[in-house]
Amino acid sequence: MKINELLQVYTIGYGVEDVKTVINHDFKINVSNVVMTGKQGEVINMPRWIAQTLESETHAEIQEQDMGIELTQSISKENFQGEELSHLEPDFYIKVKGYMARQSEKERDKLESLLNTLIRKRLGKLIPRANSMELTADLAKKLSIEERSLYNVIHKHSTEFLEQIFGDNK
């Protein structure tokens, strides 16, 4: 499976996972004889894509982990690990992007700054490894889906570069 296809699968998975949603006011929706109702103040677990649609129309509010806290914790873990990469969930960046899309411009700017800090730290560890060795199963478990793809691309191009310089001697 190609990275773009795998990324799509993870993105779809993110969209269909259940999320706690607080209902802002009573509503009843009927789509193709599938009826969904909500009462003001009620907390309902529902697929994220439905919750996002309701939230965009101010019918509901999604309750989820603040990704600013997640990003700050991830940066701290990355600093603590020294030269080793800390663990990120495969869909970490998908979750961050989804969360950021729902925030105010000011909050997005703050989150983007944290995200850039994390990415720079991780790239500083990932690129030297990708230049020198193939992706191991242990390392793959620590990387997001996007980072795995980047790792493989860097390794492939680094290997091709060395072959151009040294030929079969390397």
JOWOBEL-V513612 format. One record per backbone hydrogen bond with DSSP energy under -0.5 kcal/mol. CO is the residue of the C=O (numbers start at 0). NH is the residue of the N-H. E is the energy in kcal/mol with one decimal. If there is no record, write none. Layout:
BEGIN
CO/NH/E
CO/NH/E
END
This chain:
BEGIN
1/5/-2.6
2/6/-3.1
3/7/-1.9
4/8/-2.1
5/9/-2.3
6/10/-2.3
7/11/-2.8
8/12/-2.6
9/13/-2.2
10/14/-1.9
11/15/-1.7
12/16/-1.1
14/48/-2.5
16/47/-2.1
18/45/-1.8
19/62/-3.0
20/22/-0.5
20/43/-3.0
21/60/-2.3
22/40/-3.1
26/37/-2.1
28/35/-3.0
29/31/-0.5
30/33/-1.7
32/34/-0.7
33/30/-2.5
35/28/-3.4
37/26/-2.2
38/41/-2.2
41/22/-2.9
41/43/-0.6
43/20/-2.0
43/45/-0.5
45/18/-2.4
46/49/-0.7
46/50/-2.3
47/51/-3.1
48/52/-1.5
49/53/-2.6
50/54/-2.7
51/55/-2.3
52/56/-0.9
53/58/-2.7
53/59/-0.8
54/57/-1.9
58/23/-2.7
58/24/-0.9
60/21/-2.9
61/63/-0.6
62/19/-0.6
64/66/-0.5
65/68/-0.6
65/69/-1.7
66/70/-2.9
67/71/-2.2
68/72/-2.7
69/73/-2.4
70/74/-2.4
71/75/-2.2
72/76/-2.6
73/77/-2.2
74/78/-2.3
75/79/-2.6
76/80/-2.1
78/81/-1.1
80/83/-1.8
88/91/-1.9
89/144/-2.3
90/94/-2.4
91/95/-2.2
92/96/-2.6
93/97/-2.3
94/98/-2.4
95/99/-2.9
96/100/-1.9
97/101/-0.6
98/101/-1.2
99/102/-1.7
103/107/-2.9
104/108/-2.4
105/109/-1.7
106/110/-2.6
107/111/-2.9
108/112/-1.9
109/113/-1.9
110/114/-2.8
111/115/-2.6
112/116/-1.9
113/117/-2.4
114/118/-2.8
115/119/-2.5
116/120/-2.1
117/121/-2.5
118/122/-2.9
119/123/-2.0
120/124/-0.7
121/124/-0.7
121/125/-2.8
122/126/-2.4
124/128/-0.9
125/129/-2.6
126/130/-2.0
127/131/-1.0
128/131/-0.6
128/132/-2.4
135/139/-2.5
136/140/-1.6
138/141/-1.4
138/142/-0.6
139/142/-1.0
141/87/-1.4
143/147/-2.2
144/148/-1.7
145/149/-2.3
146/150/-2.8
147/151/-2.3
148/152/-2.2
149/153/-2.8
150/154/-2.7
151/155/-2.4
152/156/-2.6
153/157/-2.7
154/158/-2.5
155/159/-2.3
156/160/-2.3
157/161/-2.3
158/162/-2.1
159/163/-1.9
160/164/-1.9
161/165/-3.1
162/166/-1.9
165/168/-1.3
166/169/-0.9
END
